Amino acid sequence: MKARWDSLIKRTRNVFDINIDHMFASSIYERYIVPHYTEDRYYHTLRHIQATLTALTDFELSPIDRVKVELGLWFHDIVYDSTKTDNEEQSAEHFAKFADYARIPMKDMVEISNLIITTKHVQVPTEILPSIICDCDLAELASPYYIVNAINVRKEYGFLTDKEWIKGRTEFIEGMLDKEHIYHTGEYRTMLEDTARQNLQKELDTLTKHRDH
């Protein structure tokens, strides 16, 4: 992951024509990013970030747009507290501080911050970059490791009773299945939509059995 971060920093320098100090970038990774993604987490870890970055390779983007989405993905879960509802907004604020230090142009900082907030998945994105970042964030719904991921999400909600978890998780899954489309891009509607729905339905069936017993 450090190599991916270093690659992103190099490309960020190029597309924005800015000078990001190598020591500063390495320090951000080691002392800021890694600790944030490891503390009290089971699903929202660097492994999830790696999965989203891998998903991004499924999309054709210009160099600058790819950098924007990558920066958004690296920071979109930098703040994660399962008891809070403003994680994305706080994550965007953390990115803004990084962008200020790195001297990323203001208009680009605002755009990337908005991409991060988009991963709250409240509104249906209508533009391509928000659609792509949301789809990358949800790519693991179609993963063969879906059940393992679901178990890890449950661990992050360890403060809930089983009854509370089943209720909340059921509502989440039913909300996803009720959507006309889970994914927002044509690529992922073709590649992942059916598998994601199958995974969600299987978990829902299991939750329903536990709830009814």
C-alpha positions as CSV (number, residue, x, y, z in Angstrom):
1,M,0.0,0.0,0.0
2,K,2.9,2.4,0.7
3,A,4.0,1.9,-3.0
4,R,0.5,2.8,-4.1
5,W,0.5,5.9,-1.9
6,D,3.9,7.0,-3.2
7,S,2.7,6.5,-6.8
8,L,-0.4,8.6,-6.1
9,I,1.7,11.4,-4.6
10,K,4.0,11.4,-7.6
11,R,1.1,11.7,-10.0
12,T,-0.6,14.3,-7.8
13,R,2.6,16.4,-8.1
14,N,2.4,16.1,-11.9
15,V,-1.3,16.8,-12.6
16,F,-1.5,19.7,-10.2
17,D,2.0,21.0,-10.9
18,I,2.8,21.2,-7.2
19,N,5.8,20.3,-5.1
20,I,4.8,17.8,-2.4
21,D,7.8,17.1,-0.1
22,H,8.6,13.4,-0.1
23,M,9.3,13.3,3.6
24,F,5.9,15.1,4.3
25,A,4.1,12.5,2.1
26,S,5.8,9.6,3.8
27,S,5.1,11.0,7.2
28,I,1.4,11.4,6.4
29,Y,1.2,7.8,5.4
30,E,3.1,6.3,8.3
31,R,1.9,8.6,11.1
32,Y,-1.6,9.6,9.9
33,I,-3.2,7.2,7.3
34,V,-2.0,3.9,8.7
35,P,-3.0,4.6,12.4
36,H,-6.4,5.9,11.3
37,Y,-7.2,2.8,9.3
38,T,-6.0,0.3,12.0
39,E,-7.5,1.6,15.2
40,D,-10.6,-0.4,16.4
41,R,-11.4,-1.4,12.8
42,Y,-12.2,-4.7,11.2
43,Y,-13.7,-3.8,7.8
44,H,-13.0,-0.2,7.2
45,T,-9.2,-0.8,7.1
46,L,-6.4,-0.4,4.5
47,R,-7.6,-3.7,3.0
48,H,-10.9,-2.0,2.1
49,I,-9.0,1.0,0.6
50,Q,-6.9,-1.5,-1.4
51,A,-10.1,-3.1,-2.7
52,T,-11.5,0.3,-3.7
53,L,-8.3,1.3,-5.5
54,T,-8.3,-2.1,-7.3
55,A,-11.9,-1.4,-8.4
56,L,-10.9,2.0,-9.8
57,T,-8.7,0.2,-12.4
58,D,-12.0,-1.0,-14.0
59,F,-12.7,2.6,-15.2
60,E,-11.1,4.7,-17.9
61,L,-10.2,8.1,-16.6
62,S,-7.9,11.0,-17.5
63,P,-4.8,11.3,-15.3
64,I,-6.1,14.2,-13.4
65,D,-9.6,12.6,-12.8
66,R,-7.9,9.4,-11.7
67,V,-5.8,11.3,-9.1
68,K,-8.9,13.1,-7.8
69,V,-10.8,9.8,-7.3
70,E,-7.8,8.1,-5.8
71,L,-7.3,10.9,-3.3
72,G,-11.0,10.7,-2.4
73,L,-10.7,6.9,-1.9
74,W,-7.7,7.2,0.3
75,F,-9.4,9.7,2.6
76,H,-13.1,8.6,2.4
77,D,-12.9,6.5,5.5
78,I,-10.1,8.2,7.3
79,V,-12.6,9.0,10.0
80,Y,-14.8,6.1,10.9
81,D,-16.9,5.7,14.0
82,S,-19.8,3.4,13.7
83,T,-21.7,5.3,16.4
84,K,-21.6,8.6,14.4
85,T,-23.3,9.8,11.2
86,D,-20.9,12.4,10.1
87,N,-17.9,10.3,9.3
88,E,-17.7,11.4,5.6
89,E,-18.0,15.1,6.4
90,Q,-15.2,14.7,9.0
91,S,-13.1,12.7,6.5
92,A,-13.5,15.5,4.0
93,E,-12.3,18.0,6.5
94,H,-9.2,15.9,7.2
95,F,-8.6,15.7,3.4
96,A,-8.9,19.5,3.2
97,K,-6.2,19.9,5.8
98,F,-3.9,17.6,3.8
99,A,-4.8,19.4,0.6
100,D,-3.9,22.8,2.2
101,Y,-0.5,21.5,3.3
102,A,0.1,19.9,-0.1
103,R,-1.1,23.1,-1.9
104,I,-3.6,21.4,-4.0
105,P,-5.6,24.1,-5.8
106,M,-8.7,25.2,-3.9
107,K,-11.2,24.2,-6.6
108,D,-9.8,20.7,-6.8
109,M,-9.7,20.4,-3.0
110,V,-13.4,21.3,-2.9
111,E,-14.2,18.8,-5.7
112,I,-12.4,16.0,-4.0
113,S,-13.9,16.8,-0.6
114,N,-17.3,16.6,-2.3
115,L,-16.4,13.2,-3.7
116,I,-15.6,12.0,-0.2
117,I,-18.9,13.2,1.1
118,T,-20.7,11.4,-1.8
119,T,-19.6,8.1,-0.3
120,K,-22.2,8.7,2.3
121,H,-24.5,7.1,-0.3
122,V,-27.4,9.4,0.5
123,Q,-28.1,10.9,-2.9
124,V,-27.9,9.2,-6.3
125,P,-24.9,10.8,-8.1
126,T,-25.5,12.2,-11.5
127,E,-22.0,13.0,-12.6
128,I,-19.3,10.5,-13.6
129,L,-16.6,11.0,-10.8
130,P,-19.1,10.8,-8.0
131,S,-20.7,7.7,-9.6
132,I,-17.3,6.0,-9.9
133,I,-16.2,6.7,-6.4
134,C,-19.5,5.4,-5.0
135,D,-19.2,2.2,-7.1
136,C,-15.6,1.6,-6.0
137,D,-16.7,2.0,-2.4
138,L,-19.5,-0.6,-3.0
139,A,-17.6,-3.0,-5.2
140,E,-17.1,-5.4,-2.3
141,L,-20.8,-6.1,-2.2
142,A,-20.0,-8.4,-5.2
143,S,-16.9,-9.9,-3.6
144,P,-16.5,-13.6,-3.1
145,Y,-15.5,-12.6,0.5
146,Y,-18.8,-10.9,1.1
147,I,-19.6,-13.0,4.1
148,V,-16.2,-12.4,5.7
149,N,-16.7,-8.6,5.1
150,A,-20.2,-8.8,6.7
151,I,-18.8,-10.5,9.8
152,N,-16.2,-7.8,10.1
153,V,-18.8,-5.0,9.7
154,R,-20.7,-6.7,12.5
155,K,-17.6,-6.5,14.7
156,E,-17.5,-2.8,14.1
157,Y,-21.0,-2.6,15.5
158,G,-20.1,-4.7,18.6
159,F,-21.9,-2.2,20.8
160,L,-25.3,-3.4,19.3
161,T,-27.2,-6.4,20.6
162,D,-27.9,-9.2,18.1
163,K,-31.5,-8.0,17.9
164,E,-30.4,-4.4,17.2
165,W,-27.9,-5.6,14.6
166,I,-30.3,-7.8,12.8
167,K,-32.9,-5.0,12.6
168,G,-30.4,-2.3,11.4
169,R,-28.6,-4.6,9.0
170,T,-31.9,-5.9,7.6
171,E,-33.0,-2.3,6.9
172,F,-29.7,-1.6,5.2
173,I,-29.9,-4.6,2.9
174,E,-33.6,-4.1,2.1
175,G,-32.8,-0.5,1.2
176,M,-30.1,-1.6,-1.2
177,L,-32.2,-4.3,-2.8
178,D,-35.1,-1.9,-3.2
179,K,-33.0,0.4,-5.4
180,E,-33.5,0.3,-9.1
181,H,-29.7,0.0,-9.4
182,I,-27.1,-0.6,-6.7
183,Y,-24.4,0.7,-8.9
184,H,-24.3,4.0,-10.8
185,T,-22.0,3.2,-13.7
186,G,-22.8,1.1,-16.7
187,E,-19.6,-0.9,-16.2
188,Y,-20.6,-2.1,-12.7
189,R,-24.2,-2.6,-13.5
190,T,-23.0,-5.1,-16.1
191,M,-20.1,-6.6,-14.1
192,L,-21.3,-6.6,-10.5
193,E,-25.0,-5.8,-10.1
194,D,-26.3,-9.4,-10.2
195,T,-23.7,-10.8,-7.9
196,A,-24.1,-8.0,-5.4
197,R,-27.8,-8.6,-5.3
198,Q,-27.3,-12.3,-4.8
199,N,-24.9,-11.7,-1.9
200,L,-27.2,-9.3,-0.2
201,Q,-30.2,-11.6,-0.6
202,K,-28.3,-14.5,0.9
203,E,-27.3,-12.5,4.0
204,L,-30.9,-11.2,4.3
205,D,-32.2,-14.7,4.2
206,T,-29.8,-15.7,7.0
207,L,-30.7,-12.6,9.1
208,T,-34.4,-13.4,8.6
209,K,-33.9,-16.9,9.9
210,H,-32.1,-15.7,13.0
211,R,-34.8,-13.0,13.6
212,D,-37.6,-15.6,13.4
213,H,-36.0,-18.0,15.9
